[in-house]
Amino acid sequence: MNVFQTEHIELLKTIGSKADALNFPCYVVGGYVRDRILKRGFKKDIDIVCVGSGIELAKKVGSQFSVKVNYFKNFGTANLKINGIEVEFVGARKESYQRSSRKPIVEDGTLEDDQNRRDFTINALAVAINASNFGELVDPFNGLKDLEDRVIRTPLAPDQTFDDDPLRMLRAIRFASQLNFQILPETFASIQKNAERLNILSKERIVDELNKIILCEVPSIGFKGLEESGLLQYILPEMVKLKGVDYKDGKGHKDNFYHTLEVLDNVCKTSDNLWLRWGAILHDIAKPRTKRFEPEHGWTFHGHEVVGARMVPKIFKRLRLPLDAKMKFVEKMVALHLRPIVLAKDEVTDSAIRRLLFDAGDDIDELMQLCDADITTKNEWKQKRYLRNFELVRLKLKEVEEKDQVRNFQPPVSGELIMESFGIAPSREVGVIKNAIKEAILDGIIQNDFEEAYQYMLKQGETLGLALVKTI
């Protein structure tokens, strides 16, 4: 069975010939084989397994192509890059595990041993690349049929597979989401049974899989799987708390878990920005903490955007996500996600638009994308009205930005000039004057212009009892 792309046949034949010279049976395995059969896009990486030393084979191939070989003696692996393609080599091995760790005890093994240790049947397919049997498919677990049936199943008993390496549970959910496959009921039941085993994994490994789920075309598939399997409780319990609807006096609220997934899927239709997708995931994360029932209004979530923004750094820190500008971006999305919605409901004033531009800065376009995605009403009339109003907000944003240039603006009068003008040291008064100038610009009292800002500074100084000691 030929599963290779034409442009890779010569490369694989060359690797096979070097394996023949070493008398190593050699195979392409895993995702490359799976994706070729599924006719999915090539991700520029190929995994090679040989019954022998993977490092020795890699060195032979590296010498043939005059490329550098990176090898890791302790793990018996090596990799190199040929014409932009990452090729990883490993000797066939068998693994055993201790329950307290996901790090295996590794021994040399046969191809059968190597296939036994694979996570799923669809990833246990191997294709020979030695000259004598080039292109021959080795499929001991009927992985080809599972690909045809679009199901995810473990090669060995699922309890053993997941107990050995709990990361495979997340990978099952991820492949179901990426490929739109079904996890077999007995496999899914085993994930539910072993969910607590996630606790032995590092946060970095968990988040790596989680981000791959978030970057799927329809990530809600993965998140539903994570929640139904019990895995999400060990990763993002705050999100689990969004699930469910409370009723009082005949009044209920929407299920914020499924609403969040709708928003996430909507964002994914227009953006592949991982951090905007995180903004969608966390935009309503504080609703359980802020939920109140008011007889005259029903269920309310006042201030959930403020409380949610404060939760973002704690969640990022716990998950070992980056605590840098990426986190600040997500924090901003959560804090501001209601602002354009409020503007779309009411008459849009220049002052409100200036403040939104000032607070959102260069992230205003992403914020508007999130707000568009947040419209999940099934009422077609309401949906059209919101979208129409958002277009008015966008037009106003463009108009005000062109006129007032307030996106990321710095007040025209600096603190240094204020201190020099009034002959004062750093003090509360300096901050008061600077803030007054900023507010006056945002409110449209003065233009975003040095001369107007300077004259306004003089008036504020006079109000505070400060005497001008130096003019410009």
VOGU-3710 file (C-alpha; in Angstrom, 3 decimals, decimal comma):
1> mnvfqtehie> 0,000/0,000/0,000  1,599/3,269/-1,087  0,755/6,047/1,385  3,675/8,321/0,553  3,549/11,687/-1,142  5,501/11,547/-4,399  8,062/14,132/-3,267  8,980/12,019/-0,216  9,498/8,664/-1,911  13,152/9,314/-2,779
11> llktigskad> 13,903/10,539/0,745  12,286/7,460/2,297  14,035/5,126/-0,138  17,369/6,705/0,792  16,651/6,222/4,509  15,625/2,630/3,722  18,867/1,987/1,859  20,923/3,212/4,836  18,873/0,931/7,097  19,577/-1,975/4,681
21> alnfpcyvvg> 23,320/-1,263/4,941  23,018/-1,580/8,744  20,726/-4,608/8,430  17,980/-2,755/10,337  14,310/-3,384/9,513  12,951/0,173/9,152  9,478/1,750/9,106  7,627/5,044/8,857  5,158/5,190/11,736  2,525/7,287/13,491
31> gyvrdrilkr> 0,999/10,538/12,334  2,679/10,625/8,924  1,138/7,306/7,933  -2,244/8,192/9,444  -2,433/11,566/7,719  -1,333/10,195/4,331  -4,154/7,651/4,454  -6,618/10,371/5,493  -5,188/12,700/2,810  -4,635/15,403/5,422
41> gfkkdidivc> -2,119/18,224/4,998  1,528/17,292/5,611  2,961/18,936/8,737  6,587/18,493/7,642  7,596/15,834/10,161  8,264/12,135/9,659  8,850/9,534/12,397  11,137/6,608/11,616  11,393/3,445/13,737  14,133/0,900/13,127
51> vgsgielakk> 14,854/-2,405/14,823  18,322/-1,307/15,882  19,972/1,979/16,855  17,973/5,011/15,743  20,971/7,239/16,449  23,285/5,149/14,274  20,800/5,215/11,398  20,304/8,980/11,752  24,053/9,557/11,536  24,244/7,530/8,307
61> vgsqfsvkvn> 21,360/9,511/6,792  22,807/12,814/8,013  26,128/11,997/6,388  24,391/11,191/3,091  22,626/14,571/3,036  25,434/16,536/4,749  23,129/17,803/7,486  23,570/18,136/11,242  22,196/15,338/13,423  20,865/16,122/16,882
71> yfknfgtanl> 20,797/13,068/19,078  19,829/12,268/22,650  21,725/9,253/23,861  19,700/8,815/27,062  16,485/8,512/25,054  17,910/6,717/22,029  16,443/9,314/19,666  17,863/11,562/16,964  16,516/14,106/14,534  17,643/16,038/11,500
81> kingievefv> 16,152/18,385/8,923  16,266/17,670/5,191  14,828/20,253/2,784  12,619/21,674/5,538  11,341/18,256/6,649  11,962/17,203/10,272  12,850/13,510/10,440  12,979/11,810/13,848  14,648/8,445/14,377  14,214/5,995/17,235
91> garkesyqrs> 15,036/2,362/17,794  12,073/0,037/18,355  11,459/-0,251/22,073  9,173/-1,586/24,726  8,132/0,379/27,786  6,960/-0,290/31,313  5,658/2,222/33,832  5,433/2,835/37,554  2,074/4,274/38,719  3,700/7,320/40,327
101> srkpivedgt> 5,315/8,530/37,112  4,589/8,815/33,409  8,296/8,375/32,612  8,698/4,858/31,202  11,396/2,288/31,771  12,627/1,748/28,213  14,234/-1,362/26,703  15,162/-2,354/23,165  12,324/-4,187/21,476  10,756/-5,435/18,284
111> leddqnrrdf> 8,448/-3,590/15,916  5,573/-5,417/17,633  6,743/-4,077/21,015  6,921/-0,580/19,557  3,429/-0,763/18,101  2,064/-2,103/21,404  3,263/1,040/23,197  1,477/3,389/20,771  -1,470/5,381/22,103  -4,139/4,499/19,502
121> tinalavain> -4,609/1,981/16,725  -4,715/4,780/14,139  -1,230/5,829/15,293  0,160/2,277/15,422  0,268/1,854/11,646  3,735/1,277/10,194  4,939/1,185/6,585  8,181/-0,572/5,667  10,846/1,378/3,768  13,537/-1,299/3,305
131> asnfgelvdp> 14,145/-2,140/-0,364  12,754/-5,681/-0,041  9,323/-4,654/1,278  9,055/-0,931/0,553  5,481/0,312/1,059  4,231/-2,744/2,948  1,691/-1,805/5,651  2,037/-3,408/9,081  -1,298/-3,099/10,885  -1,575/-5,490/13,861
141> fnglkdledr> -4,542/-3,703/15,490  -6,792/-3,037/12,483  -5,953/0,659/12,606  -6,802/0,986/8,924  -10,382/-0,122/9,621  -10,565/2,286/12,560  -9,531/5,077/10,193  -12,300/4,038/7,808  -14,806/3,834/10,690  -13,508/7,138/12,111
151> virtplapdq> -13,057/5,780/15,634  -10,392/6,116/18,323  -9,388/2,953/20,118  -6,327/1,883/22,125  -4,102/-0,994/20,896  -4,086/-2,659/24,324  -6,717/-2,575/27,069  -7,604/1,122/27,553  -7,110/0,990/31,333  -3,539/-0,175/30,804
161> tfdddplrml> -2,880/2,386/28,063  -4,171/5,335/30,113  -2,783/4,175/33,426  0,667/3,832/31,857  0,567/7,333/30,367  -2,370/9,574/31,355  -1,425/12,127/28,664  -2,990/9,696/26,195  -6,426/10,573/27,593  -5,956/14,180/26,497
171> rairfasqln> -4,586/13,001/23,168  -7,728/10,912/22,631  -9,887/14,008/23,113  -7,559/16,041/20,905  -7,631/13,537/18,017  -11,417/13,275/18,295  -11,561/17,058/17,963  -8,957/17,397/15,198  -10,200/14,513/13,060  -13,895/14,635/14,039
181> fqilpetfas> -13,651/10,967/15,093  -15,646/9,167/17,779  -13,950/7,702/20,852  -15,220/4,125/21,325  -17,559/3,830/24,365  -15,258/1,434/26,268  -12,289/3,734/25,585  -14,237/6,794/26,744  -15,435/4,949/29,868  -11,808/4,191/30,694
191> iqknaerlni> -10,917/7,900/30,377  -13,701/8,723/32,838  -12,424/6,036/35,193  -8,811/7,206/35,034  -9,358/10,997/34,832  -7,720/11,604/38,214  -4,442/10,262/36,811  -3,975/13,655/35,108  -2,624/14,832/38,470  0,736/13,143/37,829
201> lskerivdel> 1,313/15,121/34,619  3,175/18,412/34,410  1,083/21,474/33,661  3,251/22,152/30,607  2,336/18,797/29,010  -1,347/19,280/29,790  -1,443/22,803/28,352  0,400/21,708/25,214  -2,447/19,284/24,459  -5,086/21,785/25,575
211> nkiilcevps> -3,749/24,440/23,202  -3,851/21,936/20,343  -7,529/21,347/21,136  -8,149/25,107/21,254  -6,493/25,483/17,831  -8,792/22,875/16,248  -11,254/24,027/13,611  -14,190/23,299/15,964  -12,695/23,245/19,488  -16,093/22,841/21,166
221> igfkgleesg> -15,919/19,138/20,214  -12,807/18,786/22,362  -14,153/20,816/25,270  -17,369/18,808/25,371  -15,230/15,673/25,468  -13,058/17,104/28,230  -16,108/17,999/30,318  -18,032/14,764/29,753  -14,944/12,646/30,498  -14,210/14,481/33,753
231> llqyilpemv> -10,799/15,676/32,547  -11,757/19,363/32,449  -12,326/19,352/36,206  -8,594/18,670/36,674  -7,512/21,332/34,153  -9,936/24,262/34,227  -12,466/23,727/37,060  -13,612/27,341/36,695  -14,999/26,426/33,286  -16,883/23,402/34,634
241> klkgvdykdg> -18,676/25,728/37,077  -20,161/27,597/34,119  -22,308/24,555/33,285  -25,942/24,375/34,262  -29,032/26,583/34,528  -30,700/27,844/37,701  -34,392/28,799/37,882  -36,132/31,024/40,371  -39,648/32,440/40,188  -39,897/30,852/36,763
251> kghkdnfyht> -36,850/32,767/35,498  -33,719/31,018/34,244  -30,453/32,033/32,613  -28,564/30,534/29,681  -26,083/27,714/30,232  -22,844/29,695/30,240  -20,675/26,640/29,527  -22,356/25,954/26,199  -22,593/29,683/25,478  -18,803/29,923/25,967
261> levldnvckt> -18,276/27,054/23,522  -20,479/28,802/20,962  -18,459/31,996/21,355  -15,205/30,032/21,011  -16,382/28,311/17,814  -17,567/31,669/16,448  -14,155/33,248/17,081  -12,502/30,324/15,307  -14,463/31,111/12,130  -12,635/34,425/11,802
271> sdnlwlrwga> -9,333/34,060/13,687  -6,633/31,483/14,356  -5,146/33,655/17,122  -4,650/31,275/20,071  -4,846/34,089/22,628  -8,051/35,549/21,213  -9,464/32,036/21,517  -8,339/31,998/25,157  -10,138/35,321/25,537  -13,312/33,634/24,287
281> ilhdiakprt> -12,852/30,744/26,729  -12,419/33,068/29,715  -14,689/35,981/28,777  -17,517/34,835/31,100  -15,381/32,823/33,527  -16,490/34,900/36,552  -20,229/34,511/35,994  -20,604/31,806/38,685  -18,914/34,130/41,211  -21,059/37,149/40,323
291> krfepehgwt> -24,422/35,433/39,803  -27,287/37,025/41,741  -31,077/36,857/41,518  -32,895/40,170/41,544  -36,716/39,842/41,555  -37,185/42,828/39,258  -34,447/41,838/36,776  -33,993/38,089/37,139  -30,500/36,606/37,084  -27,638/39,117/36,903
301> fhghevvgar> -23,857/38,844/36,595  -22,858/42,421/37,429  -19,130/43,048/37,235  -18,258/39,616/35,855  -15,916/41,247/33,333  -13,919/42,951/36,130  -13,783/39,865/38,354  -12,979/37,689/35,321  -10,054/39,904/34,298  -8,622/39,503/37,805
311> mvpkifkrlr> -8,926/35,722/37,496  -6,902/35,556/34,263  -3,391/35,951/35,805  -4,176/33,308/38,462  -5,388/30,826/35,863  -2,406/31,492/33,595  0,017/31,078/36,490  -1,555/27,794/37,605  -1,494/26,358/34,080  2,068/27,589/33,406
321> lpldakmkfv> 0,797/29,709/30,525  2,952/32,728/29,591  2,705/35,609/32,080  3,647/38,221/29,505  1,946/40,321/26,851  -0,140/37,302/25,795  -1,689/37,111/29,256  -2,231/40,885/29,294  -4,031/40,598/25,965  -6,401/37,922/27,305
331> ekmvalhlrp> -6,921/39,970/30,477  -7,856/42,983/28,326  -10,283/40,957/26,207  -12,080/39,701/29,320  -12,166/43,149/30,944  -13,494/44,962/27,855  -15,728/42,376/26,177  -18,952/44,070/27,325  -18,019/47,609/26,313  -18,811/47,445/22,569
341> ivlakdevtd> -21,991/45,497/23,366  -23,173/48,304/25,650  -22,312/50,844/22,946  -24,263/48,858/20,384  -27,369/48,989/22,577  -27,261/52,720/23,294  -26,630/55,886/21,338  -22,929/55,948/20,511  -21,211/59,078/21,817  -17,781/60,301/20,738
351> sairrllfda> -16,683/60,269/24,381  -17,562/56,581/24,832  -15,775/55,708/21,591  -12,656/57,651/22,655  -12,545/55,758/25,945  -12,952/52,413/24,205  -10,152/53,251/21,756  -7,915/54,433/24,575  -8,493/51,304/26,684  -8,341/48,768/23,828
361> gddidelmql> -5,452/50,381/21,938  -4,146/48,270/19,061  -6,285/45,333/20,175  -9,560/47,036/19,216  -10,061/44,874/16,104  -9,648/41,637/18,063  -12,009/42,957/20,739  -14,664/43,628/18,102  -14,149/40,102/16,730  -14,797/38,701/20,207
371> cdadittkne> -17,913/40,853/20,582  -19,274/39,672/17,238  -18,670/36,089/18,367  -20,454/36,774/21,667  -23,772/37,212/19,858  -25,243/33,731/20,280  -28,935/34,616/20,464  -31,161/32,323/18,423  -33,547/35,237/17,829  -32,768/36,176/14,221
381> wkqkrylrnf> -34,150/39,713/14,595  -31,996/40,402/17,682  -28,932/38,942/16,002  -29,318/41,153/12,933  -29,901/44,218/15,117  -26,762/43,596/17,192  -24,623/43,006/14,112  -26,009/46,129/12,444  -25,287/48,188/15,542  -21,765/46,781/15,756
391> elvrlklkev> -21,176/48,012/12,228  -22,233/51,494/13,386  -19,786/51,207/16,297  -17,011/50,229/13,850  -17,753/53,207/11,627  -17,719/55,502/14,651  -14,428/53,977/15,847  -12,832/54,737/12,492  -14,256/58,259/12,382  -13,165/59,211/15,911
401> eekdqvrnfq> -9,724/57,611/15,516  -9,054/59,561/12,338  -10,212/62,791/13,974  -8,817/62,518/17,518  -6,003/59,955/17,286  -6,577/58,572/20,784  -5,586/54,946/20,223  -2,613/54,367/22,562  -2,191/58,127/22,905  0,127/59,657/25,488
411> ppvsgelime> -1,129/62,919/27,040  0,523/65,828/25,164  1,733/67,328/28,459  4,218/65,226/30,418  4,682/64,989/34,160  8,116/66,530/33,779  6,664/69,619/32,094  4,037/69,976/34,841  6,708/69,850/37,565  8,968/72,274/35,683
421> sfgiapsrev> 6,119/74,714/34,975  4,945/74,918/38,589  8,287/74,301/40,263  7,068/71,239/42,175  8,527/67,830/42,958  6,847/64,488/42,103  3,572/64,625/44,029  -0,135/63,886/44,046  -0,809/67,174/42,263  1,193/66,051/39,214
431> gviknaikea> -0,953/62,953/38,883  -4,164/64,929/39,361  -3,266/67,345/36,560  -2,142/64,581/34,184  -5,346/62,627/34,787  -7,485/65,752/34,335  -5,879/66,399/30,940  -6,432/62,783/29,862  -10,099/62,876/30,939  -10,656/66,216/29,205
441> ildgiiqndf> -9,330/64,805/25,929  -11,415/61,628/26,218  -14,528/63,649/27,069  -13,944/65,968/24,098  -13,528/69,077/26,279  -10,185/69,759/24,622  -8,489/68,419/21,496  -5,638/65,924/21,613  -3,300/68,848/20,987  -0,310/70,230/22,920
451> eeayqymlkq> -1,405/73,868/23,030  -4,917/73,080/24,275  -3,554/70,571/26,782  -0,996/73,128/28,051  -3,641/75,798/28,590  -5,805/73,242/30,375  -2,807/72,356/32,561  -2,506/76,012/33,606  -6,171/76,118/34,611  -5,867/72,912/36,619
461> getlglalvk> -2,763/74,206/38,351  -4,567/77,396/39,268  -7,469/75,366/40,717  -4,975/73,484/42,892  -3,369/76,720/44,075  -0,160/76,246/42,110  1,734/79,259/40,777  3,367/79,208/37,358  7,119/79,647/37,706  8,251/78,890/34,171
471> ti> 6,532/79,369/30,827  7,375/77,619/27,606
//
